[in-house]
């Protein structure tokens, strides 16, 4: 009768080094079995556990020098933003450290002040303010605005504090974009695709719409709160995401209320934003120019 190999308790849930495996009674030959995964050179984890982002970050942490911190998208994920933490893992290390980029890890070299680093979930990570600042200047413009909108909406950072941090960092690489991103960011935005739709309009030279504007009729009764709104033209714009199917009845009622009070309404999806941006711009320009 075959017996299922025993996984030592010390290796069950966390990444480990080759030396730790040998100490636990697992040989280098046994580590080549399918129940183990090599995450990086000399770092292993039990198969299945190795796909967990926290385990991947813990494995990376084992090889980071003193003074290093997770940063950018990785730090954003640690701070509970909806960002990808491991494609690649982003770290910031002190200048002069003999550490080079490796597969799956992107390395920034920068001296971080103590105020810009903290420990979260056991990981050294750039502070929320420093994280959002780095995202604003290092990501592509639209992605940066999406990330900053998210951080502001979740109150991870305060807009005035972010603007002050940007103003106090005039010589940092990417500072011009960071200033632009803070100008474009909107804390009221409720989803990344709303951010992308708004940026599509603004970057095309259209007026900047209001975001999540609460509308009432002449009797003060609530009508709706469209994602984007041009008050002068009474033009409401909605992004229909995956939740629209679940809330279709209420969405239709809100649409009827808007139309009955003389508002015009345009609705767009992710496919519209990504595949036919020109059609969106034409449909929005028409009532704005009319």
Backbone torsions as a table, in degrees:
resi	resn	phi	psi	omega
1	UNK	NA	131.4	-178.5
2	UNK	-79.6	150.0	178.6
3	UNK	-116.0	136.2	177.4
4	UNK	-70.3	126.9	-178.3
5	UNK	-58.6	140.3	-179.3
6	UNK	-84.0	132.0	174.5
7	UNK	-94.2	119.4	178.9
8	UNK	-54.7	139.0	-176.2
9	UNK	-57.9	-34.0	-178.1
10	UNK	-69.9	-14.9	-179.0
11	UNK	-110.4	6.1	-170.3
12	UNK	-69.6	-45.3	-167.3
13	UNK	-119.6	-8.9	-173.6
14	UNK	-127.4	157.2	174.1
15	UNK	-68.6	158.1	-176.7
16	UNK	-149.6	159.7	177.8
17	UNK	-88.7	168.5	177.0
18	UNK	-60.5	-40.5	179.7
19	UNK	-62.6	-39.6	179.1
20	UNK	-67.3	-35.2	177.7
21	UNK	-64.5	-46.8	-179.2
22	UNK	-62.6	-40.2	178.7
23	UNK	-62.6	-32.1	180.0
24	UNK	-84.6	-1.1	176.6
25	UNK	96.4	13.1	178.3
26	UNK	-105.4	124.5	-176.2
27	UNK	-85.4	161.0	175.3
28	UNK	-55.9	-37.1	178.2
29	UNK	-64.2	-42.1	179.7
30	UNK	-65.4	-30.0	179.8
31	UNK	-66.9	-14.5	177.6
32	UNK	-82.5	-4.5	178.1
33	UNK	-70.7	159.7	-175.1
34	UNK	-66.8	-18.3	-178.8
35	UNK	-77.1	-5.9	177.0
36	UNK	-116.4	149.9	176.8
37	UNK	-128.0	132.0	173.2
38	UNK	-85.5	114.4	-177.9
39	UNK	-78.9	-43.4	175.7
40	UNK	-154.0	-179.4	-175.4
41	UNK	-58.1	117.0	176.8
42	UNK	79.6	4.2	-178.8
43	UNK	-122.4	131.0	-175.8
44	UNK	-130.4	165.1	172.4
45	UNK	-155.3	159.7	176.0
46	UNK	-64.8	137.0	178.9
47	UNK	-57.0	139.4	-175.3
48	UNK	96.3	-47.8	175.4
49	UNK	-70.3	-32.6	-173.3
50	UNK	-65.1	-18.5	179.6
51	UNK	-82.0	-12.6	-179.4
52	UNK	-70.8	124.5	-179.2
53	UNK	-53.8	-37.6	-179.9
54	UNK	-63.7	-35.9	178.0
55	UNK	-69.2	-41.5	177.6
56	UNK	-60.3	-44.2	-179.9
57	UNK	-66.1	-38.3	177.6
58	UNK	-63.4	-35.9	177.9
59	UNK	-67.5	-42.7	177.5
60	UNK	-62.1	-41.6	-177.7
61	UNK	-58.9	-32.6	-179.2
62	UNK	-60.5	-23.1	-175.5
63	UNK	-111.4	8.2	179.5
64	UNK	-86.1	146.8	178.2
65	UNK	-78.2	167.0	175.5
66	UNK	-60.4	140.4	179.5
67	UNK	89.4	-4.2	178.7
68	UNK	-80.7	157.1	178.5
69	UNK	-149.6	146.5	171.7
70	UNK	-69.5	143.8	-173.4
71	UNK	-144.5	179.6	175.1
72	UNK	54.4	-135.1	-176.7
73	UNK	-58.9	-38.8	-179.7
74	UNK	-61.3	-45.5	177.4
75	UNK	-64.5	-39.3	177.6
76	UNK	-58.4	-42.4	178.3
77	UNK	-63.7	-42.9	178.6
78	UNK	-60.5	-33.7	178.2
79	UNK	-86.2	13.6	172.4
80	UNK	76.4	23.6	169.6
81	UNK	-85.1	151.2	-178.0
82	UNK	-81.9	73.6	-179.8
83	UNK	-128.6	155.6	179.8
84	UNK	-80.4	122.2	-173.1
85	UNK	-87.8	-16.1	-166.8
86	UNK	-126.6	16.7	-177.9
87	UNK	-127.9	67.4	-1.1
88	UNK	-92.8	177.1	167.4
89	UNK	-70.9	132.1	-179.1
90	UNK	-109.8	129.0	178.7
91	UNK	-131.9	151.6	172.9
92	UNK	-117.0	127.8	-177.9
93	UNK	-122.8	156.0	178.9
94	UNK	-63.8	146.5	175.7
95	UNK	-58.4	144.9	177.1
96	UNK	90.5	-9.4	177.2
97	UNK	-71.4	136.7	-179.3
98	UNK	-81.6	56.1	179.8
99	UNK	-122.3	128.7	179.4
100	UNK	-110.3	163.8	177.5
101	UNK	-61.5	146.1	177.9
102	UNK	-135.6	170.1	-176.4
103	UNK	-53.0	126.4	176.5
104	UNK	81.1	1.3	-178.5
105	UNK	-130.3	128.6	175.6
106	UNK	-108.3	129.1	-172.9
107	UNK	-109.7	125.5	167.8
108	UNK	-102.2	143.0	176.8
109	UNK	-112.2	115.1	-175.4
110	UNK	-162.1	140.0	175.0
111	UNK	-82.6	110.6	-179.1
112	UNK	-91.8	126.8	174.1
113	UNK	-65.8	155.3	-178.2
114	UNK	-55.9	-33.0	-178.2
115	UNK	-68.7	-15.9	-178.2
116	UNK	-97.5	5.7	-178.0
117	UNK	-131.3	138.4	174.0
118	UNK	-145.0	176.3	177.8
119	UNK	-110.8	126.4	-179.0
120	UNK	-135.3	125.1	-176.4
121	UNK	57.8	26.7	-179.6
122	UNK	85.7	0.9	-179.2
123	UNK	-105.2	135.6	168.6
124	UNK	-71.5	128.4	-171.6
125	UNK	-147.3	149.0	175.0
126	UNK	-63.6	146.6	-178.4
127	UNK	-60.7	160.6	177.2
128	UNK	-52.7	-43.9	-178.1
129	UNK	-65.9	-45.6	179.1
130	UNK	-65.7	-38.2	178.9
131	UNK	-60.1	-48.7	-178.1
132	UNK	-67.1	-37.9	174.9
133	UNK	-59.2	-46.8	179.8
134	UNK	-63.5	-41.0	177.7
135	UNK	-61.8	-39.3	-176.9
136	UNK	-65.4	-27.3	-176.0
137	UNK	-106.1	-14.8	-174.9
138	UNK	-106.4	-27.4	177.6
139	UNK	-79.8	162.9	169.7
140	UNK	-58.4	150.8	-170.2
141	UNK	-50.5	-52.4	-176.8
142	UNK	-64.9	-44.0	178.2
143	UNK	-61.4	-36.6	179.5
144	UNK	-65.4	-43.5	179.1
145	UNK	-65.3	-40.4	176.8
146	UNK	-56.8	-47.4	-178.2
147	UNK	-65.8	-41.6	-178.8
148	UNK	-70.4	-40.7	174.3
149	UNK	-53.7	-46.0	-178.5
150	UNK	-61.2	-46.0	-178.6
151	UNK	-65.1	-39.8	178.8
152	UNK	-68.4	-42.0	-178.3
153	UNK	-64.8	-37.0	179.6
154	UNK	-84.0	1.7	-179.8
155	UNK	59.3	30.7	172.5
156	UNK	-65.9	-37.4	175.6
157	UNK	-135.5	163.1	177.0
158	UNK	-101.4	138.1	-176.6
159	UNK	-58.5	-42.2	-179.1
160	UNK	-67.1	-37.3	177.0
161	UNK	-66.0	-39.1	178.6
162	UNK	-65.4	-44.3	179.0
163	UNK	-62.1	-38.7	178.3
164	UNK	-65.9	-39.7	179.0
165	UNK	-64.1	-43.3	178.3
166	UNK	-62.0	-44.5	-179.6
167	UNK	-63.3	-29.2	-178.4
168	UNK	-86.8	3.8	-176.6
169	UNK	-125.8	53.0	-170.9
170	UNK	-67.4	-20.2	-176.4
171	UNK	-100.9	0.6	-179.3
172	UNK	-69.8	143.6	176.3
173	UNK	-61.4	134.8	179.1
174	UNK	83.6	11.1	-174.8
175	UNK	-65.1	-32.4	179.5
176	UNK	-61.9	-43.5	177.6
177	UNK	-67.4	-38.9	179.7
178	UNK	-58.0	-40.9	177.5
179	UNK	-62.8	-43.3	-179.6
180	UNK	-64.2	-42.2	-179.1
181	UNK	-63.4	-43.5	-180.0
182	UNK	-65.5	-29.3	175.3
183	UNK	-69.4	-37.1	-175.3
184	UNK	-84.8	-19.3	-173.6
185	UNK	-66.6	147.4	179.6
186	UNK	-136.5	113.7	-177.2
187	UNK	-65.6	-25.0	-176.5
188	UNK	-75.7	-13.5	-177.3
189	UNK	-60.6	134.6	-171.8
190	UNK	-106.2	-3.8	177.9
191	UNK	-157.6	154.5	177.7
192	UNK	-58.1	-37.3	-178.9
193	UNK	-70.4	-30.3	172.6
194	UNK	-62.5	-40.4	176.9
195	UNK	-61.1	-45.3	-177.6
196	UNK	-65.7	-38.9	177.7
197	UNK	-64.8	-44.5	179.1
198	UNK	-62.1	-43.5	-179.8
199	UNK	-65.5	-34.2	176.8
200	UNK	-58.5	-43.7	-179.4
201	UNK	-68.8	-47.6	-175.0
202	UNK	-66.7	-43.0	-179.0
203	UNK	-68.3	-20.0	176.2
204	UNK	-85.0	1.5	177.6
205	UNK	91.6	6.1	177.5
206	UNK	-78.0	156.4	178.5
207	UNK	-58.2	152.2	-179.8
208	UNK	-75.6	122.2	-178.6
209	UNK	-80.1	158.5	168.7
210	UNK	-69.5	156.5	-176.3
211	UNK	-120.5	126.1	178.4
212	UNK	51.1	53.1	-178.7
213	UNK	-82.0	126.8	178.7
214	UNK	-81.7	125.7	-176.9
215	UNK	-114.3	142.0	176.6
216	UNK	-129.5	156.0	176.0
217	UNK	-84.3	-175.7	-174.9
218	UNK	-65.4	-18.9	178.6
219	UNK	-95.2	6.2	178.2
220	UNK	83.1	6.9	179.5
221	UNK	-81.7	141.8	-178.0
222	UNK	-65.2	131.2	178.4
223	UNK	-102.5	-51.0	-176.3
224	UNK	174.7	177.5	179.2
225	UNK	-139.5	82.6	-177.0
226	UNK	-65.3	154.2	179.9
227	UNK	-59.8	-46.4	178.4
228	UNK	-130.8	149.7	-175.4
229	UNK	-152.8	130.9	171.7
230	UNK	-104.6	104.7	-170.6
231	UNK	-64.7	-44.8	-175.6
232	UNK	-61.7	-37.2	-179.1
233	UNK	-94.6	-2.8	-176.8
234	UNK	52.0	46.0	-178.8
235	UNK	-107.9	117.9	177.3
236	UNK	-102.4	140.4	179.6
237	UNK	-128.0	130.3	-177.9
238	UNK	-122.1	140.1	169.8
239	UNK	-98.2	125.5	179.0
240	UNK	-98.4	105.0	178.6
241	UNK	-96.9	-164.3	-177.9
242	UNK	-63.5	-26.9	-178.7
243	UNK	-78.0	-10.5	-178.5
244	UNK	-60.3	-36.8	-179.9
245	UNK	-64.0	-32.8	-178.3
246	UNK	-78.8	-22.6	-176.9
247	UNK	-119.1	27.1	-172.0
248	UNK	-60.8	-39.9	-177.5
249	UNK	-61.7	-50.4	-179.8
250	UNK	-66.9	-36.4	177.0
251	UNK	-61.4	-41.7	179.3
252	UNK	-66.2	-38.4	177.6
253	UNK	-63.3	-43.2	179.1
254	UNK	-63.6	-40.7	178.6
255	UNK	-60.9	-43.1	179.6
256	UNK	-63.2	-39.5	178.9
257	UNK	-63.6	-42.2	179.1
258	UNK	-63.0	-47.5	-178.6
259	UNK	-65.2	-37.5	-178.7
260	UNK	-68.1	-20.9	178.3
261	UNK	-99.7	13.7	173.9
262	UNK	91.1	5.6	176.0
263	UNK	-80.1	148.4	170.0
264	UNK	-97.6	146.7	-174.6
265	UNK	-134.4	130.6	173.0
266	UNK	-119.7	138.7	-179.4
267	UNK	-123.1	136.5	-179.5
268	UNK	-135.3	157.8	179.9
269	UNK	-118.5	175.1	177.3
270	UNK	-61.3	-37.6	178.3
271	UNK	-61.1	-37.9	176.7
272	UNK	-63.3	-45.8	-176.4
273	UNK	-64.0	-44.9	-175.3
274	UNK	-82.1	-34.6	-170.5
275	UNK	-103.1	-32.1	-176.8
276	UNK	-134.3	57.7	-179.0
277	UNK	-61.8	-32.5	178.9
278	UNK	-61.5	-38.0	179.1
279	UNK	-66.3	-38.7	176.4
280	UNK	-60.5	-48.1	-177.6
281	UNK	-61.7	-40.2	179.0
282	UNK	-63.8	-41.6	-178.4
283	UNK	-69.9	-31.5	178.9
284	UNK	-80.7	-37.8	-179.4
285	UNK	-62.7	-38.3	-174.3
286	UNK	-54.7	-55.2	179.1
287	UNK	-70.2	-29.1	178.6
288	UNK	-67.9	-34.6	-179.3
289	UNK	-90.5	-8.1	-177.1
290	UNK	-82.5	NA	NA
